């Protein structure tokens, strides 16, 4: 049975399919499905940064909400904030 954190992490991972390479998406998804949703979330954030993928404001808001609900430090995702004035 999946818990709400796992479902949220799986959903945000799926949003970056096509922008992250398939192996990265697969690795993150496997971690989340194996109950390591915190590690999967951290890996997703790190990989988005490493591969210069800037989330939209809406995606960033979801990432921040998931992180907060999981009780994680904002330092896990704060560096992903879209630049000011970005519309998409």
N, CA, C and O atoms as CSV, one atom per row, in Angstrom:
chain,resi,resn,atom,element,x,y,z
A,1,UNK,N,N,0.840,-1.187,0.000
A,1,UNK,CA,C,0.000,0.000,0.000
A,1,UNK,C,C,0.885,1.250,0.000
A,1,UNK,O,O,1.833,1.352,0.778
A,2,UNK,N,N,0.568,2.174,-0.862
A,2,UNK,CA,C,1.336,3.416,-0.954
A,2,UNK,C,C,0.807,4.421,0.065
A,2,UNK,O,O,-0.390,4.470,0.347
A,3,UNK,N,N,1.726,5.223,0.610
A,3,UNK,CA,C,1.273,6.282,1.505
A,3,UNK,C,C,1.230,7.600,0.732
A,3,UNK,O,O,1.745,7.669,-0.385
A,4,UNK,N,N,0.633,8.639,1.296
A,4,UNK,CA,C,0.482,9.907,0.567
A,4,UNK,C,C,1.808,10.530,0.130
A,4,UNK,O,O,1.883,11.129,-0.943
A,5,UNK,N,N,2.864,10.395,0.958
A,5,UNK,CA,C,4.163,10.954,0.564
A,5,UNK,C,C,4.694,10.240,-0.672
A,5,UNK,O,O,5.189,10.877,-1.603
A,6,UNK,N,N,4.588,8.922,-0.676
A,6,UNK,CA,C,5.072,8.136,-1.801
A,6,UNK,C,C,4.313,8.515,-3.074
A,6,UNK,O,O,4.920,8.686,-4.132
A,7,UNK,N,N,3.010,8.645,-2.975
A,7,UNK,CA,C,2.197,9.005,-4.135
A,7,UNK,C,C,2.591,10.391,-4.647
A,7,UNK,O,O,2.740,10.584,-5.854
A,8,UNK,N,N,2.760,11.353,-3.741
A,8,UNK,CA,C,3.152,12.708,-4.144
A,8,UNK,C,C,4.504,12.716,-4.836
A,8,UNK,O,O,4.678,13.377,-5.859
A,9,UNK,N,N,5.462,11.981,-4.280
A,9,UNK,CA,C,6.802,11.935,-4.875
A,9,UNK,C,C,6.733,11.280,-6.252
A,9,UNK,O,O,7.358,11.764,-7.196
A,10,UNK,N,N,5.989,10.195,-6.377
A,10,UNK,CA,C,5.844,9.538,-7.682
A,10,UNK,C,C,5.213,10.485,-8.705
A,10,UNK,O,O,5.613,10.497,-9.869
A,11,UNK,N,N,4.239,11.270,-8.278
A,11,UNK,CA,C,3.580,12.200,-9.199
A,11,UNK,C,C,4.526,13.298,-9.669
A,11,UNK,O,O,4.527,13.643,-10.850
A,12,UNK,N,N,5.334,13.854,-8.763
A,12,UNK,CA,C,6.241,14.926,-9.182
A,12,UNK,C,C,7.366,14.362,-10.047
A,12,UNK,O,O,7.818,15.030,-10.976
A,13,UNK,N,N,7.821,13.154,-9.759
A,13,UNK,CA,C,8.835,12.521,-10.616
A,13,UNK,C,C,8.284,12.399,-12.033
A,13,UNK,O,O,8.976,12.716,-13.000
A,14,UNK,N,N,7.047,11.943,-12.155
A,14,UNK,CA,C,6.432,11.749,-13.471
A,14,UNK,C,C,6.345,13.053,-14.257
A,14,UNK,O,O,6.392,13.031,-15.487
A,15,UNK,N,N,6.220,14.180,-13.574
A,15,UNK,CA,C,6.121,15.464,-14.277
A,15,UNK,C,C,7.407,15.822,-15.015
A,15,UNK,O,O,7.382,16.624,-15.949
A,16,UNK,N,N,8.521,15.239,-14.607
A,16,UNK,CA,C,9.793,15.583,-15.243
A,16,UNK,C,C,10.244,14.539,-16.259
A,16,UNK,O,O,11.352,14.624,-16.790
A,17,UNK,N,N,9.387,13.555,-16.532
A,17,UNK,CA,C,9.686,12.584,-17.579
A,17,UNK,C,C,9.761,13.330,-18.903
A,17,UNK,O,O,8.868,14.107,-19.241
A,18,UNK,N,N,10.818,13.090,-19.638
A,18,UNK,CA,C,11.031,13.793,-20.897
A,18,UNK,C,C,12.002,14.954,-20.755
A,18,UNK,O,O,12.637,15.359,-21.728
A,19,UNK,N,N,12.118,15.488,-19.551
A,19,UNK,CA,C,13.111,16.539,-19.302
A,19,UNK,C,C,14.326,15.967,-18.586
A,19,UNK,O,O,15.449,16.426,-18.793
A,20,UNK,N,N,14.099,14.969,-17.748
A,20,UNK,CA,C,15.199,14.204,-17.165
A,20,UNK,C,C,15.362,12.940,-17.999
A,20,UNK,O,O,14.405,12.465,-18.610
A,21,UNK,N,N,16.573,12.398,-18.023
A,21,UNK,CA,C,16.763,11.179,-18.813
A,21,UNK,C,C,16.002,10.014,-18.169
A,21,UNK,O,O,15.701,10.028,-16.976
A,22,UNK,N,N,15.705,9.021,-18.988
A,22,UNK,CA,C,14.881,7.893,-18.542
A,22,UNK,C,C,15.485,7.162,-17.349
A,22,UNK,O,O,14.758,6.739,-16.450
A,23,UNK,N,N,16.807,7.011,-17.331
A,23,UNK,CA,C,17.461,6.296,-16.233
A,23,UNK,C,C,17.256,7.024,-14.901
A,23,UNK,O,O,16.990,6.394,-13.877
A,24,UNK,N,N,17.381,8.338,-14.924
A,24,UNK,CA,C,17.191,9.128,-13.705
A,24,UNK,C,C,15.754,9.008,-13.210
A,24,UNK,O,O,15.522,8.801,-12.019
A,25,UNK,N,N,14.799,9.136,-14.111
A,25,UNK,CA,C,13.386,9.000,-13.741
A,25,UNK,C,C,13.133,7.608,-13.168
A,25,UNK,O,O,12.455,7.458,-12.151
A,26,UNK,N,N,13.683,6.599,-13.826
A,26,UNK,CA,C,13.512,5.211,-13.384
A,26,UNK,C,C,14.097,5.005,-11.986
A,26,UNK,O,O,13.462,4.396,-11.125
A,27,UNK,N,N,15.313,5.518,-11.765
A,27,UNK,CA,C,15.965,5.377,-10.452
A,27,UNK,C,C,15.140,6.044,-9.353
A,27,UNK,O,O,14.922,5.458,-8.292
A,28,UNK,N,N,14.686,7.263,-9.609
A,28,UNK,CA,C,13.873,7.978,-8.615
A,28,UNK,C,C,12.570,7.236,-8.337
A,28,UNK,O,O,12.158,7.094,-7.186
A,29,UNK,N,N,11.934,6.770,-9.393
A,29,UNK,CA,C,10.664,6.050,-9.242
A,29,UNK,C,C,10.864,4.752,-8.452
A,29,UNK,O,O,10.061,4.424,-7.579
A,30,UNK,N,N,11.947,4.010,-8.766
A,30,UNK,CA,C,12.230,2.770,-8.043
A,30,UNK,C,C,12.431,3.025,-6.553
A,30,UNK,O,O,11.928,2.276,-5.716
A,31,UNK,N,N,13.172,4.088,-6.225
A,31,UNK,CA,C,13.396,4.416,-4.812
A,31,UNK,C,C,12.072,4.703,-4.107
A,31,UNK,O,O,11.823,4.207,-3.008
A,32,UNK,N,N,11.232,5.503,-4.747
A,32,UNK,CA,C,9.941,5.852,-4.146
A,32,UNK,C,C,9.058,4.615,-3.988
A,32,UNK,O,O,8.409,4.440,-2.957
A,33,UNK,N,N,9.034,3.766,-5.003
A,33,UNK,CA,C,8.212,2.559,-4.941
A,33,UNK,C,C,8.712,1.586,-3.880
A,33,UNK,O,O,7.936,0.795,-3.345
A,34,UNK,N,N,10.012,1.644,-3.575
A,34,UNK,CA,C,10.601,0.782,-2.547
A,34,UNK,C,C,10.491,1.386,-1.148
A,34,UNK,O,O,11.074,0.863,-0.199
A,35,UNK,N,N,9.747,2.482,-1.018
A,35,UNK,CA,C,9.538,3.091,0.287
A,35,UNK,C,C,10.580,4.119,0.680
A,35,UNK,O,O,10.542,4.648,1.790
A,36,UNK,N,N,11.503,4.405,-0.211
A,36,UNK,CA,C,12.558,5.394,0.047
A,36,UNK,C,C,12.171,6.725,-0.585
A,36,UNK,O,O,12.954,7.308,-1.334
A,37,UNK,N,N,10.955,7.213,-0.286
A,37,UNK,CA,C,10.453,8.411,-0.956
A,37,UNK,C,C,11.237,9.656,-0.589
A,37,UNK,O,O,11.341,10.570,-1.406
A,38,UNK,N,N,11.791,9.721,0.609
A,38,UNK,CA,C,12.616,10.874,0.988
A,38,UNK,C,C,13.892,10.931,0.168
A,38,UNK,O,O,14.293,11.995,-0.305
A,39,UNK,N,N,14.528,9.773,0.004
A,39,UNK,CA,C,15.746,9.711,-0.808
A,39,UNK,C,C,15.410,9.999,-2.265
A,39,UNK,O,O,16.162,10.691,-2.951
A,40,UNK,N,N,14.290,9.473,-2.741
A,40,UNK,CA,C,13.870,9.728,-4.123
A,40,UNK,C,C,13.631,11.220,-4.348
A,40,UNK,O,O,14.009,11.766,-5.384
A,41,UNK,N,N,13.003,11.871,-3.376
A,41,UNK,CA,C,12.732,13.305,-3.475
A,41,UNK,C,C,14.038,14.096,-3.505
A,41,UNK,O,O,14.201,15.000,-4.325
A,42,UNK,N,N,14.964,13.758,-2.612
A,42,UNK,CA,C,16.267,14.437,-2.591
A,42,UNK,C,C,17.009,14.229,-3.904
A,42,UNK,O,O,17.598,15.166,-4.443
A,43,UNK,N,N,16.983,12.995,-4.423
A,43,UNK,CA,C,17.662,12.701,-5.691
A,43,UNK,C,C,17.038,13.501,-6.826
A,43,UNK,O,O,17.750,14.049,-7.667
A,44,UNK,N,N,15.715,13.569,-6.851
A,44,UNK,CA,C,15.042,14.347,-7.886
A,44,UNK,C,C,15.503,15.796,-7.843
A,44,UNK,O,O,15.865,16.363,-8.875
A,45,UNK,N,N,15.494,16.395,-6.667
A,45,UNK,CA,C,15.913,17.796,-6.532
A,45,UNK,C,C,17.363,17.977,-6.971
A,45,UNK,O,O,17.683,18.908,-7.710
A,46,UNK,N,N,18.235,17.085,-6.514
A,46,UNK,CA,C,19.652,17.173,-6.886
A,46,UNK,C,C,19.843,17.021,-8.390
A,46,UNK,O,O,20.622,17.755,-8.999
A,47,UNK,N,N,19.129,16.067,-8.988
A,47,UNK,CA,C,19.287,15.832,-10.426
A,47,UNK,C,C,18.713,16.972,-11.258
A,47,UNK,O,O,19.277,17.315,-12.296
A,48,UNK,N,N,17.615,17.558,-10.829
A,48,UNK,CA,C,17.087,18.722,-11.545
A,48,UNK,C,C,18.132,19.833,-11.569
A,48,UNK,O,O,18.347,20.468,-12.600
A,49,UNK,N,N,18.771,20.060,-10.442
A,49,UNK,CA,C,19.813,21.087,-10.356
A,49,UNK,C,C,21.022,20.706,-11.209
A,49,UNK,O,O,21.534,21.520,-11.976
A,50,UNK,N,N,21.471,19.457,-11.065
A,50,UNK,CA,C,22.668,19.000,-11.782
A,50,UNK,C,C,22.502,19.106,-13.294
A,50,UNK,O,O,23.447,19.458,-14.000
A,51,UNK,N,N,21.313,18.804,-13.788
A,51,UNK,CA,C,21.074,18.815,-15.231
A,51,UNK,C,C,20.452,20.125,-15.714
A,51,UNK,O,O,19.927,20.192,-16.826
A,52,UNK,N,N,20.509,21.164,-14.881
A,52,UNK,CA,C,20.034,22.509,-15.243
A,52,UNK,C,C,18.580,22.526,-15.708
A,52,UNK,O,O,18.233,23.218,-16.665
A,53,UNK,N,N,17.753,21.775,-15.034
A,53,UNK,CA,C,16.325,21.762,-15.346
A,53,UNK,C,C,15.625,22.643,-14.316
A,53,UNK,O,O,15.568,22.314,-13.132
A,54,UNK,N,N,15.098,23.759,-14.788
A,54,UNK,CA,C,14.438,24.711,-13.896
A,54,UNK,C,C,12.937,24.435,-13.925
A,54,UNK,O,O,12.305,24.546,-14.975
A,55,UNK,N,N,12.368,24.076,-12.776
A,55,UNK,CA,C,10.929,23.838,-12.752
A,55,UNK,C,C,10.141,25.125,-12.983
A,55,UNK,O,O,10.623,26.222,-12.701
A,56,UNK,N,N,8.934,24.973,-13.496
A,56,UNK,CA,C,8.038,26.124,-13.581
A,56,UNK,C,C,7.681,26.536,-12.151
A,56,UNK,O,O,7.947,25.800,-11.201
A,57,UNK,N,N,7.085,27.703,-12.010
A,57,UNK,CA,C,6.677,28.136,-10.669
A,57,UNK,C,C,5.687,27.145,-10.067
A,57,UNK,O,O,5.763,26.832,-8.879
A,58,UNK,N,N,4.758,26.652,-10.886
A,58,UNK,CA,C,3.771,25.689,-10.388
A,58,UNK,C,C,4.450,24.397,-9.936
A,58,UNK,O,O,4.109,23.850,-8.887
A,59,UNK,N,N,5.408,23.910,-10.726
A,59,UNK,CA,C,6.139,22.697,-10.338
A,59,UNK,C,C,6.935,22.936,-9.056
A,59,UNK,O,O,6.965,22.089,-8.163
A,60,UNK,N,N,7.577,24.101,-8.979
A,60,UNK,CA,C,8.354,24.430,-7.784
A,60,UNK,C,C,7.450,24.483,-6.551
A,60,UNK,O,O,7.822,23.999,-5.482
A,61,UNK,N,N,6.279,25.065,-6.702
A,61,UNK,CA,C,5.339,25.146,-5.580
A,61,UNK,C,C,4.949,23.750,-5.088
A,61,UNK,O,O,4.831,23.522,-3.884
A,62,UNK,N,N,4.750,22.824,-6.021
A,62,UNK,CA,C,4.419,21.443,-5.646
A,62,UNK,C,C,5.611,20.783,-4.959
A,62,UNK,O,O,5.446,20.096,-3.952
A,63,UNK,N,N,6.809,20.990,-5.501
A,63,UNK,CA,C,8.020,20.437,-4.885
A,63,UNK,C,C,8.144,20.942,-3.448
A,63,UNK,O,O,8.390,20.160,-2.530
A,64,UNK,N,N,7.975,22.243,-3.257
A,64,UNK,CA,C,8.086,22.824,-1.915
A,64,UNK,C,C,7.012,22.260,-0.982
A,64,UNK,O,O,7.296,21.960,0.177
A,65,UNK,N,N,5.799,22.117,-1.474
A,65,UNK,CA,C,4.709,21.577,-0.661
A,65,UNK,C,C,5.005,20.139,-0.236
A,65,UNK,O,O,4.813,19.777,0.925
A,66,UNK,N,N,5.470,19.328,-1.176
A,66,UNK,CA,C,5.812,17.939,-0.858
A,66,UNK,C,C,6.918,17.907,0.195
A,66,UNK,O,O,6.824,17.183,1.186
A,67,UNK,N,N,7.959,18.693,-0.030
A,67,UNK,CA,C,9.066,18.726,0.924
A,67,UNK,C,C,8.617,19.137,2.315
A,67,UNK,O,O,9.029,18.538,3.309
A,68,UNK,N,N,7.774,20.159,2.388
A,68,UNK,CA,C,7.265,20.619,3.692
A,68,UNK,C,C,6.422,19.542,4.365
A,68,UNK,O,O,6.561,19.295,5.563
A,69,UNK,N,N,5.555,18.905,3.598
A,69,UNK,CA,C,4.700,17.856,4.162
A,69,UNK,C,C,5.517,16.668,4.666
A,69,UNK,O,O,5.114,15.978,5.602
A,70,UNK,N,N,6.660,16.441,4.039
A,70,UNK,CA,C,7.527,15.341,4.460
A,70,UNK,C,C,8.426,15.751,5.625
A,70,UNK,O,O,9.152,14.920,6.169
A,71,UNK,N,N,8.381,17.023,6.008
A,71,UNK,CA,C,9.196,17.497,7.119
A,71,UNK,C,C,10.663,17.680,6.771
A,71,UNK,O,O,11.527,17.648,7.648
A,72,UNK,N,N,10.939,17.872,5.491
A,72,UNK,CA,C,12.319,18.028,5.047
A,72,UNK,C,C,12.745,19.489,5.136
A,72,UNK,O,O,11.913,20.396,5.152
A,73,UNK,N,N,14.035,19.692,5.192
A,73,UNK,CA,C,14.590,21.042,5.235
A,73,UNK,C,C,14.385,21.726,3.886
A,73,UNK,O,O,14.564,21.092,2.847
A,74,UNK,N,N,14.012,23.010,3.880
A,74,UNK,CA,C,13.887,23.741,2.616
A,74,UNK,C,C,15.180,23.744,1.798
A,74,UNK,O,O,15.146,23.955,0.586
A,75,UNK,N,N,16.308,23.513,2.449
A,75,UNK,CA,C,17.580,23.448,1.717
A,75,UNK,C,C,17.586,22.319,0.695
A,75,UNK,O,O,18.422,22.299,-0.208
A,76,UNK,N,N,16.652,21.378,0.835
A,76,UNK,CA,C,16.546,20.267,-0.105
A,76,UNK,C,C,16.082,20.745,-1.476
A,76,UNK,O,O,16.465,20.163,-2.491
A,77,UNK,N,N,15.257,21.802,-1.523
A,77,UNK,CA,C,14.661,22.235,-2.790
A,77,UNK,C,C,14.808,23.726,-3.091
A,77,UNK,O,O,14.561,24.131,-4.227
A,78,UNK,N,N,15.192,24.542,-2.144
A,78,UNK,CA,C,15.162,26.004,-2.322
A,78,UNK,C,C,15.980,26.463,-3.533
A,78,UNK,O,O,15.640,27.457,-4.175
A,79,UNK,N,N,17.042,25.746,-3.835
A,79,UNK,CA,C,17.917,26.114,-4.956
A,79,UNK,C,C,17.262,25.886,-6.312
A,79,UNK,O,O,17.824,26.265,-7.340
A,80,UNK,N,N,16.097,25.279,-6.330
A,80,UNK,CA,C,15.380,25.037,-7.587
A,80,UNK,C,C,14.417,26.162,-7.952
A,80,UNK,O,O,13.786,26.117,-9.008
A,81,UNK,N,N,14.299,27.162,-7.097
A,81,UNK,CA,C,13.338,28.244,-7.342
A,81,UNK,C,C,13.579,28.883,-8.702
A,81,UNK,O,O,14.711,29.234,-9.036
A,82,UNK,N,N,12.513,29.035,-9.489
A,82,UNK,CA,C,12.664,29.699,-10.786
A,82,UNK,C,C,13.106,31.146,-10.581
A,82,UNK,O,O,12.784,31.760,-9.564
A,83,UNK,N,N,13.837,31.682,-11.540
A,83,UNK,CA,C,14.264,33.077,-11.412
A,83,UNK,C,C,13.057,34.018,-11.374
A,83,UNK,O,O,12.029,33.731,-11.987
A,84,UNK,N,N,13.177,35.134,-10.660
A,84,UNK,CA,C,12.075,36.101,-10.600
A,84,UNK,C,C,11.666,36.561,-12.004
A,84,UNK,O,O,12.513,36.776,-12.871
A,85,UNK,N,N,10.386,36.703,-12.205
A,85,UNK,CA,C,9.890,37.190,-13.488
A,85,UNK,C,C,9.653,36.106,-14.521
A,85,UNK,O,O,9.144,36.389,-15.606
A,86,UNK,N,N,10.011,34.874,-14.205
A,86,UNK,CA,C,9.775,33.781,-15.150
A,86,UNK,C,C,8.289,33.445,-15.136
A,86,UNK,O,O,7.715,33.188,-14.078
A,87,UNK,N,N,7.678,33.446,-16.294
A,87,UNK,CA,C,6.227,33.270,-16.376
A,87,UNK,C,C,5.785,31.822,-16.430
A,87,UNK,O,O,4.694,31.505,-15.955
A,88,UNK,N,N,6.582,30.940,-16.985
A,88,UNK,CA,C,6.112,29.556,-17.159
A,88,UNK,C,C,6.404,28.688,-15.981
A,88,UNK,O,O,6.067,27.504,-15.988
